[in-house]
Amino acid sequence: MEIKAEDYCIQYDVHGSTVDFHGSLLLNGAEEYAPIVQLLNNAIEQQTAFVTLNIQKLRMLNSSGFQMLSKFVMKVRQQGDIKLIIKGNQKNFLANQILTKSTAFNANT
């Protein structure tokens, strides 16, 4: 499954249980992120042992995107039976920010 736009591309590889993010995700609010949320939900509905989010090629992510990914992390944690792997790199510290924000968001709910 793939979601493609001018500024970004998100690809879900069912066989590798990997969601690859490319480009800049600067969408406006939950409604515009809904197709991405559906793709992520499809990934965890496959009932695999793990899901990998590869954000190594994600250049930018706005606050709505952080919120969307944080909620996804919380959903995976609540299920408890799926291991979530987030691949980032030193230059792109989004993985650490997503995990930090999801923990803080979870503590406030």
Rosetta constraint file for C-alpha pairs under 8 A:
AtomPair CA 1 CA 11 HARMONIC 5.92 0.50
AtomPair CA 1 CA 12 HARMONIC 5.16 0.50
AtomPair CA 1 CA 13 HARMONIC 7.01 0.50
AtomPair CA 1 CA 14 HARMONIC 8.00 0.50
AtomPair CA 1 CA 39 HARMONIC 7.52 0.50
AtomPair CA 2 CA 9 HARMONIC 7.23 0.50
AtomPair CA 2 CA 10 HARMONIC 5.66 0.50
AtomPair CA 2 CA 11 HARMONIC 4.39 0.50
AtomPair CA 2 CA 12 HARMONIC 6.18 0.50
AtomPair CA 3 CA 9 HARMONIC 5.72 0.50
AtomPair CA 3 CA 10 HARMONIC 5.15 0.50
AtomPair CA 3 CA 11 HARMONIC 6.47 0.50
AtomPair CA 3 CA 35 HARMONIC 7.80 0.50
AtomPair CA 3 CA 36 HARMONIC 7.43 0.50
AtomPair CA 4 CA 8 HARMONIC 6.19 0.50
AtomPair CA 4 CA 9 HARMONIC 4.42 0.50
AtomPair CA 4 CA 10 HARMONIC 6.43 0.50
AtomPair CA 5 CA 9 HARMONIC 6.14 0.50
AtomPair CA 7 CA 23 HARMONIC 5.70 0.50
AtomPair CA 7 CA 24 HARMONIC 5.59 0.50
AtomPair CA 7 CA 25 HARMONIC 7.21 0.50
AtomPair CA 8 CA 21 HARMONIC 7.47 0.50
AtomPair CA 8 CA 22 HARMONIC 5.44 0.50
AtomPair CA 8 CA 23 HARMONIC 4.29 0.50
AtomPair CA 8 CA 24 HARMONIC 5.40 0.50
AtomPair CA 8 CA 25 HARMONIC 6.26 0.50
AtomPair CA 9 CA 21 HARMONIC 6.12 0.50
AtomPair CA 9 CA 22 HARMONIC 5.14 0.50
AtomPair CA 9 CA 23 HARMONIC 6.55 0.50
AtomPair CA 10 CA 19 HARMONIC 6.82 0.50
AtomPair CA 10 CA 20 HARMONIC 5.55 0.50
AtomPair CA 10 CA 21 HARMONIC 4.69 0.50
AtomPair CA 10 CA 22 HARMONIC 6.28 0.50
AtomPair CA 10 CA 36 HARMONIC 7.80 0.50
AtomPair CA 11 CA 19 HARMONIC 5.57 0.50
AtomPair CA 11 CA 20 HARMONIC 5.17 0.50
AtomPair CA 11 CA 21 HARMONIC 6.80 0.50
AtomPair CA 12 CA 17 HARMONIC 7.22 0.50
AtomPair CA 12 CA 18 HARMONIC 5.74 0.50
AtomPair CA 12 CA 19 HARMONIC 4.39 0.50
AtomPair CA 12 CA 20 HARMONIC 6.45 0.50
AtomPair CA 12 CA 39 HARMONIC 7.38 0.50
AtomPair CA 12 CA 43 HARMONIC 7.38 0.50
AtomPair CA 13 CA 17 HARMONIC 5.66 0.50
AtomPair CA 13 CA 18 HARMONIC 5.24 0.50
AtomPair CA 13 CA 19 HARMONIC 6.37 0.50
AtomPair CA 14 CA 18 HARMONIC 6.91 0.50
AtomPair CA 14 CA 43 HARMONIC 7.29 0.50
AtomPair CA 17 CA 43 HARMONIC 6.81 0.50
AtomPair CA 17 CA 48 HARMONIC 7.26 0.50
AtomPair CA 17 CA 50 HARMONIC 6.83 0.50
AtomPair CA 17 CA 51 HARMONIC 5.06 0.50
AtomPair CA 17 CA 52 HARMONIC 6.20 0.50
AtomPair CA 18 CA 51 HARMONIC 5.82 0.50
AtomPair CA 18 CA 52 HARMONIC 4.55 0.50
AtomPair CA 18 CA 53 HARMONIC 5.95 0.50
AtomPair CA 18 CA 54 HARMONIC 6.99 0.50
AtomPair CA 19 CA 40 HARMONIC 7.63 0.50
AtomPair CA 19 CA 43 HARMONIC 7.85 0.50
AtomPair CA 19 CA 51 HARMONIC 7.65 0.50
AtomPair CA 19 CA 52 HARMONIC 6.10 0.50
AtomPair CA 19 CA 53 HARMONIC 4.94 0.50
AtomPair CA 19 CA 54 HARMONIC 6.01 0.50
AtomPair CA 20 CA 53 HARMONIC 6.17 0.50
AtomPair CA 20 CA 54 HARMONIC 4.75 0.50
AtomPair CA 20 CA 55 HARMONIC 6.35 0.50
AtomPair CA 21 CA 53 HARMONIC 7.64 0.50
AtomPair CA 21 CA 54 HARMONIC 6.14 0.50
AtomPair CA 21 CA 55 HARMONIC 5.20 0.50
AtomPair CA 21 CA 56 HARMONIC 7.52 0.50
AtomPair CA 21 CA 57 HARMONIC 6.28 0.50
AtomPair CA 21 CA 58 HARMONIC 5.49 0.50
AtomPair CA 22 CA 55 HARMONIC 7.16 0.50
AtomPair CA 22 CA 56 HARMONIC 7.87 0.50
AtomPair CA 22 CA 57 HARMONIC 4.83 0.50
AtomPair CA 22 CA 58 HARMONIC 4.64 0.50
AtomPair CA 22 CA 59 HARMONIC 7.23 0.50
AtomPair CA 23 CA 57 HARMONIC 6.45 0.50
AtomPair CA 23 CA 58 HARMONIC 4.95 0.50
AtomPair CA 23 CA 59 HARMONIC 5.32 0.50
AtomPair CA 23 CA 60 HARMONIC 6.95 0.50
AtomPair CA 24 CA 58 HARMONIC 6.07 0.50
AtomPair CA 24 CA 59 HARMONIC 5.26 0.50
AtomPair CA 24 CA 60 HARMONIC 4.48 0.50
AtomPair CA 24 CA 61 HARMONIC 6.15 0.50
AtomPair CA 25 CA 58 HARMONIC 7.73 0.50
AtomPair CA 25 CA 60 HARMONIC 5.93 0.50
AtomPair CA 25 CA 61 HARMONIC 4.91 0.50
AtomPair CA 25 CA 62 HARMONIC 6.72 0.50
AtomPair CA 25 CA 65 HARMONIC 6.74 0.50
AtomPair CA 26 CA 60 HARMONIC 7.17 0.50
AtomPair CA 26 CA 61 HARMONIC 5.83 0.50
AtomPair CA 26 CA 62 HARMONIC 5.32 0.50
AtomPair CA 26 CA 64 HARMONIC 7.93 0.50
AtomPair CA 26 CA 65 HARMONIC 7.19 0.50
AtomPair CA 27 CA 32 HARMONIC 5.95 0.50
AtomPair CA 27 CA 33 HARMONIC 6.67 0.50
AtomPair CA 27 CA 62 HARMONIC 7.46 0.50
AtomPair CA 27 CA 64 HARMONIC 7.22 0.50
AtomPair CA 27 CA 65 HARMONIC 7.33 0.50
AtomPair CA 28 CA 32 HARMONIC 5.92 0.50
AtomPair CA 28 CA 33 HARMONIC 7.65 0.50
AtomPair CA 28 CA 64 HARMONIC 6.89 0.50
AtomPair CA 29 CA 33 HARMONIC 6.59 0.50
AtomPair CA 29 CA 64 HARMONIC 5.51 0.50
AtomPair CA 30 CA 34 HARMONIC 6.00 0.50
AtomPair CA 30 CA 64 HARMONIC 6.86 0.50
AtomPair CA 30 CA 68 HARMONIC 7.38 0.50
AtomPair CA 33 CA 37 HARMONIC 6.26 0.50
AtomPair CA 33 CA 65 HARMONIC 7.39 0.50
AtomPair CA 33 CA 68 HARMONIC 7.29 0.50
AtomPair CA 34 CA 38 HARMONIC 6.17 0.50
AtomPair CA 35 CA 39 HARMONIC 6.27 0.50
AtomPair CA 36 CA 40 HARMONIC 6.23 0.50
AtomPair CA 37 CA 41 HARMONIC 6.06 0.50
AtomPair CA 37 CA 68 HARMONIC 7.15 0.50
AtomPair CA 37 CA 72 HARMONIC 7.71 0.50
AtomPair CA 38 CA 42 HARMONIC 6.08 0.50
AtomPair CA 39 CA 43 HARMONIC 6.39 0.50
AtomPair CA 40 CA 44 HARMONIC 6.70 0.50
AtomPair CA 40 CA 72 HARMONIC 7.45 0.50
AtomPair CA 41 CA 45 HARMONIC 6.13 0.50
AtomPair CA 41 CA 72 HARMONIC 7.98 0.50
AtomPair CA 42 CA 46 HARMONIC 6.53 0.50
AtomPair CA 43 CA 51 HARMONIC 6.93 0.50
AtomPair CA 44 CA 48 HARMONIC 7.10 0.50
AtomPair CA 44 CA 51 HARMONIC 6.91 0.50
AtomPair CA 44 CA 76 HARMONIC 7.54 0.50
AtomPair CA 44 CA 82 HARMONIC 7.57 0.50
AtomPair CA 47 CA 82 HARMONIC 7.58 0.50
AtomPair CA 48 CA 82 HARMONIC 6.89 0.50
AtomPair CA 49 CA 81 HARMONIC 7.12 0.50
AtomPair CA 49 CA 82 HARMONIC 5.17 0.50
AtomPair CA 49 CA 83 HARMONIC 6.16 0.50
AtomPair CA 50 CA 82 HARMONIC 5.05 0.50
AtomPair CA 50 CA 83 HARMONIC 4.34 0.50
AtomPair CA 50 CA 84 HARMONIC 5.65 0.50
AtomPair CA 50 CA 85 HARMONIC 7.23 0.50
AtomPair CA 51 CA 82 HARMONIC 7.11 0.50
AtomPair CA 51 CA 83 HARMONIC 6.39 0.50
AtomPair CA 51 CA 84 HARMONIC 5.14 0.50
AtomPair CA 51 CA 85 HARMONIC 6.21 0.50
AtomPair CA 52 CA 84 HARMONIC 5.91 0.50
AtomPair CA 52 CA 85 HARMONIC 4.54 0.50
AtomPair CA 52 CA 86 HARMONIC 5.73 0.50
AtomPair CA 52 CA 87 HARMONIC 7.22 0.50
AtomPair CA 53 CA 84 HARMONIC 7.60 0.50
AtomPair CA 53 CA 85 HARMONIC 6.15 0.50
AtomPair CA 53 CA 86 HARMONIC 4.75 0.50
AtomPair CA 53 CA 87 HARMONIC 6.14 0.50
AtomPair CA 54 CA 86 HARMONIC 5.92 0.50
AtomPair CA 54 CA 87 HARMONIC 4.67 0.50
AtomPair CA 54 CA 88 HARMONIC 6.57 0.50
AtomPair CA 55 CA 86 HARMONIC 7.23 0.50
AtomPair CA 55 CA 87 HARMONIC 5.90 0.50
AtomPair CA 55 CA 88 HARMONIC 5.41 0.50
AtomPair CA 55 CA 94 HARMONIC 7.50 0.50
AtomPair CA 55 CA 95 HARMONIC 7.32 0.50
AtomPair CA 56 CA 87 HARMONIC 6.27 0.50
AtomPair CA 56 CA 88 HARMONIC 4.55 0.50
AtomPair CA 56 CA 89 HARMONIC 6.04 0.50
AtomPair CA 56 CA 92 HARMONIC 6.67 0.50
AtomPair CA 58 CA 92 HARMONIC 7.81 0.50
AtomPair CA 59 CA 92 HARMONIC 7.45 0.50
AtomPair CA 61 CA 65 HARMONIC 5.58 0.50
AtomPair CA 61 CA 66 HARMONIC 6.63 0.50
AtomPair CA 62 CA 66 HARMONIC 6.33 0.50
AtomPair CA 63 CA 67 HARMONIC 6.14 0.50
AtomPair CA 64 CA 68 HARMONIC 6.15 0.50
AtomPair CA 65 CA 69 HARMONIC 6.20 0.50
AtomPair CA 66 CA 70 HARMONIC 5.93 0.50
AtomPair CA 66 CA 98 HARMONIC 6.16 0.50
AtomPair CA 66 CA 101 HARMONIC 7.70 0.50
AtomPair CA 67 CA 71 HARMONIC 6.10 0.50
AtomPair CA 67 CA 101 HARMONIC 7.95 0.50
AtomPair CA 67 CA 102 HARMONIC 7.84 0.50
AtomPair CA 68 CA 72 HARMONIC 6.36 0.50
AtomPair CA 69 CA 73 HARMONIC 6.24 0.50
AtomPair CA 69 CA 98 HARMONIC 6.67 0.50
AtomPair CA 70 CA 74 HARMONIC 6.30 0.50
AtomPair CA 70 CA 98 HARMONIC 5.71 0.50
AtomPair CA 70 CA 99 HARMONIC 6.93 0.50
AtomPair CA 70 CA 101 HARMONIC 6.42 0.50
AtomPair CA 70 CA 102 HARMONIC 4.38 0.50
AtomPair CA 70 CA 105 HARMONIC 7.66 0.50
AtomPair CA 71 CA 75 HARMONIC 6.15 0.50
AtomPair CA 71 CA 102 HARMONIC 6.71 0.50
AtomPair CA 72 CA 76 HARMONIC 6.26 0.50
AtomPair CA 73 CA 77 HARMONIC 6.22 0.50
AtomPair CA 73 CA 84 HARMONIC 7.71 0.50
AtomPair CA 73 CA 99 HARMONIC 7.50 0.50
AtomPair CA 73 CA 102 HARMONIC 6.64 0.50
AtomPair CA 74 CA 78 HARMONIC 6.11 0.50
AtomPair CA 74 CA 102 HARMONIC 6.51 0.50
AtomPair CA 74 CA 106 HARMONIC 7.02 0.50
AtomPair CA 75 CA 79 HARMONIC 6.39 0.50
AtomPair CA 76 CA 80 HARMONIC 6.48 0.50
AtomPair CA 76 CA 82 HARMONIC 6.51 0.50
AtomPair CA 76 CA 83 HARMONIC 7.81 0.50
AtomPair CA 76 CA 84 HARMONIC 7.14 0.50
AtomPair CA 77 CA 82 HARMONIC 7.74 0.50
AtomPair CA 86 CA 95 HARMONIC 6.13 0.50
AtomPair CA 87 CA 95 HARMONIC 6.92 0.50
AtomPair CA 88 CA 92 HARMONIC 6.12 0.50
AtomPair CA 88 CA 93 HARMONIC 6.62 0.50
AtomPair CA 88 CA 94 HARMONIC 6.93 0.50
AtomPair CA 88 CA 95 HARMONIC 5.69 0.50
AtomPair CA 89 CA 93 HARMONIC 6.43 0.50
AtomPair CA 93 CA 97 HARMONIC 6.57 0.50
AtomPair CA 94 CA 98 HARMONIC 6.00 0.50
AtomPair CA 95 CA 99 HARMONIC 6.31 0.50
AtomPair CA 96 CA 100 HARMONIC 6.06 0.50
AtomPair CA 97 CA 101 HARMONIC 5.97 0.50
AtomPair CA 98 CA 102 HARMONIC 5.99 0.50
AtomPair CA 99 CA 103 HARMONIC 6.21 0.50
AtomPair CA 100 CA 104 HARMONIC 6.30 0.50
AtomPair CA 101 CA 105 HARMONIC 5.86 0.50
AtomPair CA 102 CA 106 HARMONIC 5.86 0.50
AtomPair CA 103 CA 107 HARMONIC 6.21 0.50
AtomPair CA 104 CA 108 HARMONIC 6.44 0.50
AtomPair CA 105 CA 109 HARMONIC 6.53 0.50
